[in-house]
Amino acid sequence: MNPPYTINTYSYIMSHTAEACLGELAEAGFTQFELMMYPGHAWPAAWDGVRRREFRSFLERHGLRVITLNQPNIDINLAGATPEMRAYSIGIVRSILQLAGELGVPGVVVGPGKANPLFPAPRTHLIDLFHRALDELAPVAKSAGTQILMENMPFAFLPDANGLLDAVESYGDPDIGILYDIANAAFIKEDVPLALRRIGTRLKLVHLSDTGPEIYKHDPIGLGTIDFTAVRRHLAAIGWTDWPCLEIISPGDQPTSAMIDSVRKLQALGWPGGRDGV
């Protein structure tokens, strides 16, 4: 059984190696993944050439596919005020892009950067810093044979799809795509159907998880207030047919069960695989 959902490995970064995590999820029937970059789970600096070849061989032996690499954006800031922070952040993202190329992963998720919440720099200045980071990162992505996917994030200085897309389009690189996170959009009360229409052909991946309006979460489906029937309808309206990615941070100690349950709840609402189940 191969349910048509990509599974993000966020819930496993502190408890499983990449192979242990994907192995457990494969036993549940999942075959396509977004691999989080985190020390002890999967981290570019800790994976030498041998380790990278071993992981790629592991994927091939088990018929598994990693479509994106992602990294918690807490530790980096492409639009940081200091050149040292920007250089560090660019270096981390560069290493992930290079790893994606060596593993044959087609996409890398990137955040645009963060502003000081008490005294933010002018938006135009932050966008300029973001563009300067892309000046260094976009050629690396092209050389590696992977694609940068910018994500809407509530804590970023460009939290909404409209602002993020404006910044990406003004940069002018048609190869930079957009990953649209539904929970992130719901938390900032964004008009999701309008945002999806605005993103258009740059939309490359959709993240699904649940959240309420007061506390920012990436909960299993059904634990928040998102109307996933409406979300499915909005995606259908723009002709989106690719596999959604469950980026769930499970509050319990059985994240795989939470993934399975979330898929079943989505299928009951008419999402892909509803007849077959997991």
C-alpha positions as CSV (number, residue, x, y, z in Angstrom):
1,M,0.0,0.0,0.0
2,N,1.3,3.4,-1.0
3,P,-0.9,6.2,0.3
4,P,-0.4,9.3,-1.9
5,Y,1.0,11.5,0.9
6,T,4.5,12.8,1.4
7,I,5.6,12.6,5.1
8,N,7.8,15.2,6.7
9,T,10.1,13.8,9.4
10,Y,9.9,16.7,11.9
11,S,8.4,14.6,14.6
12,Y,11.4,12.2,14.5
13,I,14.4,14.6,14.5
14,M,15.3,14.1,18.2
15,S,14.5,10.4,18.4
16,H,15.4,8.6,15.1
17,T,18.2,8.6,12.6
18,A,17.0,9.2,9.1
19,E,17.1,5.5,8.2
20,A,15.3,4.5,11.4
21,C,12.6,7.1,10.7
22,L,12.0,6.3,7.1
23,G,12.1,2.5,7.8
24,E,9.4,2.9,10.4
25,L,7.2,5.0,8.1
26,A,7.8,2.6,5.2
27,E,6.5,-0.2,7.4
28,A,3.3,1.9,7.6
29,G,3.1,2.1,3.8
30,F,4.6,5.5,3.2
31,T,7.2,5.8,0.4
32,Q,7.7,9.5,-0.2
33,F,9.3,12.0,2.3
34,E,10.5,15.4,3.2
35,L,13.7,14.9,5.2
36,M,14.4,17.4,8.0
37,M,18.0,18.5,8.5
38,Y,18.9,18.2,12.2
39,P,22.0,16.9,13.9
40,G,21.6,13.2,14.8
41,H,18.8,12.8,12.3
42,A,20.3,14.1,9.1
43,W,22.9,16.8,8.9
44,P,25.2,17.8,6.0
45,A,28.3,18.4,8.1
46,A,28.0,15.0,9.7
47,W,27.5,13.1,6.5
48,D,30.7,12.5,4.6
49,G,30.7,11.1,1.0
50,V,30.5,7.5,2.2
51,R,27.5,8.3,4.5
52,R,25.7,10.1,1.7
53,R,26.2,7.1,-0.7
54,E,25.0,4.8,2.0
55,F,21.8,6.8,2.5
56,R,21.1,7.0,-1.2
57,S,21.7,3.2,-1.5
58,F,19.2,2.7,1.4
59,L,16.5,4.7,-0.4
60,E,17.1,2.7,-3.6
61,R,17.0,-0.7,-1.9
62,H,13.7,0.1,-0.1
63,G,12.0,1.9,-3.0
64,L,11.8,5.2,-1.1
65,R,12.0,8.7,-2.4
66,V,13.0,12.0,-0.7
67,I,11.5,14.9,-2.6
68,T,12.6,17.8,-0.4
69,L,15.1,18.6,2.3
70,N,14.0,21.1,5.0
71,Q,15.6,22.6,8.1
72,P,14.0,24.2,11.2
73,N,14.6,27.9,10.6
74,I,15.2,28.8,14.3
75,D,19.0,28.8,14.0
76,I,19.5,30.7,10.7
77,N,18.5,34.0,9.3
78,L,19.2,35.0,5.7
79,A,18.1,38.5,6.4
80,G,20.0,38.9,9.7
81,A,21.3,42.3,10.6
82,T,24.9,41.2,10.9
83,P,27.1,40.0,8.0
84,E,28.3,37.1,10.2
85,M,24.8,35.7,10.7
86,R,24.0,36.0,7.1
87,A,27.2,34.3,6.1
88,Y,26.6,31.5,8.6
89,S,23.0,31.1,7.4
90,I,24.0,31.1,3.7
91,G,26.6,28.5,4.5
92,I,24.1,26.2,6.1
93,V,21.6,26.5,3.3
94,R,24.4,26.0,0.7
95,S,25.4,22.8,2.4
96,I,21.8,21.5,2.3
97,L,21.5,22.4,-1.4
98,Q,24.7,20.5,-2.1
99,L,23.5,17.5,-0.1
100,A,20.3,17.5,-2.1
101,G,22.3,17.4,-5.3
102,E,24.3,14.4,-4.1
103,L,21.2,12.6,-2.9
104,G,19.2,13.4,-6.0
105,V,16.6,15.3,-4.0
106,P,14.7,17.8,-6.3
107,G,13.9,20.5,-3.8
108,V,15.2,22.4,-0.7
109,V,12.8,24.4,1.5
110,V,14.1,27.8,2.5
111,G,12.8,30.6,4.7
112,P,13.3,34.3,3.7
113,G,14.6,35.4,7.0
114,K,13.4,37.1,10.2
115,A,13.1,40.7,11.5
116,N,13.6,42.0,15.0
117,P,10.0,42.0,16.3
118,L,10.6,45.0,18.6
119,F,12.4,47.3,16.1
120,P,12.3,45.8,12.6
121,A,14.6,47.1,9.8
122,P,12.7,48.6,6.8
123,R,11.1,46.0,4.7
124,T,13.0,47.1,1.6
125,H,16.3,46.6,3.4
126,L,15.3,43.1,4.5
127,I,14.2,42.2,0.9
128,D,17.6,43.5,-0.3
129,L,19.4,41.2,2.1
130,F,17.2,38.3,1.1
131,H,18.0,38.9,-2.6
132,R,21.7,39.1,-1.8
133,A,21.4,35.7,-0.2
134,L,19.7,34.3,-3.3
135,D,22.6,35.7,-5.4
136,E,24.8,33.2,-3.6
137,L,22.3,30.4,-3.2
138,A,20.5,30.3,-6.6
139,P,23.7,29.3,-8.5
140,V,24.4,26.6,-6.0
141,A,20.9,25.1,-6.5
142,K,21.3,25.2,-10.2
143,S,24.7,23.6,-10.1
144,A,23.4,20.9,-7.7
145,G,20.4,20.2,-9.9
146,T,17.9,21.0,-7.2
147,Q,15.3,23.8,-6.7
148,I,14.9,26.4,-4.0
149,L,11.3,26.4,-2.5
150,M,10.5,29.5,-0.4
151,E,8.0,28.9,2.4
152,N,5.4,31.2,4.0
153,M,6.3,31.3,7.7
154,P,4.5,33.3,10.4
155,F,7.8,34.2,12.1
156,A,9.5,35.4,8.8
157,F,9.6,39.0,7.7
158,L,7.5,37.9,4.7
159,P,4.8,35.8,6.5
160,D,2.1,35.9,3.8
161,A,2.0,34.5,0.3
162,N,1.5,37.8,-1.4
163,G,4.6,39.4,0.2
164,L,6.7,36.3,-0.3
165,L,5.7,36.0,-3.9
166,D,6.4,39.7,-4.6
167,A,9.9,39.3,-3.2
168,V,10.6,36.2,-5.2
169,E,9.2,37.7,-8.4
170,S,11.1,40.9,-8.0
171,Y,14.3,38.8,-7.8
172,G,13.5,37.5,-11.2
173,D,14.6,33.9,-11.1
174,P,11.8,31.6,-12.6
175,D,13.4,28.5,-11.1
176,I,12.6,29.5,-7.5
177,G,9.3,27.8,-6.4
178,I,6.9,28.3,-3.5
179,L,6.0,25.8,-0.8
180,Y,2.6,26.9,0.7
181,D,2.0,25.8,4.3
182,I,-1.7,25.7,5.1
183,A,-1.3,25.8,8.9
184,N,1.1,28.8,8.6
185,A,-1.5,30.6,6.5
186,A,-4.3,29.7,8.8
187,F,-2.5,31.0,11.8
188,I,-2.0,34.5,10.3
189,K,-5.6,34.3,9.0
190,E,-4.6,34.6,5.3
191,D,-7.1,34.3,2.5
192,V,-6.0,30.8,1.4
193,P,-7.9,30.6,-2.0
194,L,-6.7,34.1,-2.9
195,A,-3.1,33.2,-2.0
196,L,-3.2,29.9,-4.0
197,R,-4.4,31.7,-7.1
198,R,-1.7,34.4,-6.6
199,I,1.1,31.8,-6.3
200,G,0.0,30.1,-9.5
201,T,2.6,28.1,-11.3
202,R,5.3,28.7,-8.7
203,L,3.4,26.4,-6.3
204,K,5.5,23.2,-6.0
205,L,4.5,21.7,-2.7
206,V,1.7,22.0,-0.1
207,H,2.3,21.4,3.7
208,L,-0.7,20.1,5.7
209,S,-1.0,20.1,9.5
210,D,-3.5,21.5,12.0
211,T,-3.5,24.6,14.2
212,G,-5.8,26.8,16.2
213,P,-5.9,30.6,16.0
214,E,-4.2,31.4,19.3
215,I,-1.2,29.1,19.6
216,Y,0.9,28.3,16.6
217,K,1.0,24.5,16.0
218,H,1.7,21.8,13.5
219,D,-0.7,19.3,15.1
220,P,-2.2,16.1,13.6
221,I,-5.2,16.6,11.5
222,G,-8.3,17.2,13.6
223,L,-6.6,18.7,16.6
224,G,-7.0,22.3,15.4
225,T,-9.6,24.4,13.6
226,I,-8.6,24.2,10.0
227,D,-11.4,23.2,7.5
228,F,-9.6,20.7,5.4
229,T,-12.6,20.1,3.2
230,A,-12.4,23.7,2.2
231,V,-8.6,23.4,1.7
232,R,-9.1,20.5,-0.7
233,R,-11.7,22.5,-2.6
234,H,-9.3,25.5,-2.9
235,L,-6.5,23.3,-4.2
236,A,-8.8,21.6,-6.7
237,A,-9.9,25.0,-7.9
238,I,-6.4,25.8,-9.1
239,G,-5.9,22.3,-10.5
240,W,-3.5,21.1,-7.9
241,T,-3.2,17.3,-8.0
242,D,0.3,16.5,-6.5
243,W,0.7,14.7,-3.2
244,P,0.3,16.8,-0.2
245,C,3.0,16.8,2.5
246,L,2.1,16.1,6.1
247,E,4.4,18.4,8.2
248,I,3.1,17.2,11.5
249,I,4.8,17.7,14.9
250,S,3.0,15.0,16.9
251,P,2.5,15.9,20.6
252,G,2.7,12.3,21.6
253,D,5.3,9.6,21.6
254,Q,3.8,7.7,18.6
255,P,4.3,10.0,15.6
256,T,3.7,7.3,13.0
257,S,0.3,6.5,14.5
258,A,-0.5,10.2,14.3
259,M,0.5,10.2,10.6
260,I,-1.7,7.3,9.8
261,D,-4.6,8.7,11.7
262,S,-4.2,12.1,10.0
263,V,-4.2,10.4,6.5
264,R,-7.4,8.5,7.4
265,K,-9.1,11.7,8.6
266,L,-8.1,13.5,5.3
267,Q,-9.3,10.5,3.3
268,A,-12.7,10.6,5.1
269,L,-12.9,14.2,3.9
270,G,-12.3,13.3,0.3
271,W,-8.6,13.7,0.1
272,P,-6.6,11.2,-2.1
273,G,-6.8,7.5,-1.3
274,G,-10.2,7.6,0.4
275,R,-11.3,4.3,-0.9
276,D,-8.2,2.3,0.0
277,G,-7.2,3.8,3.4
278,V,-3.8,3.2,4.8
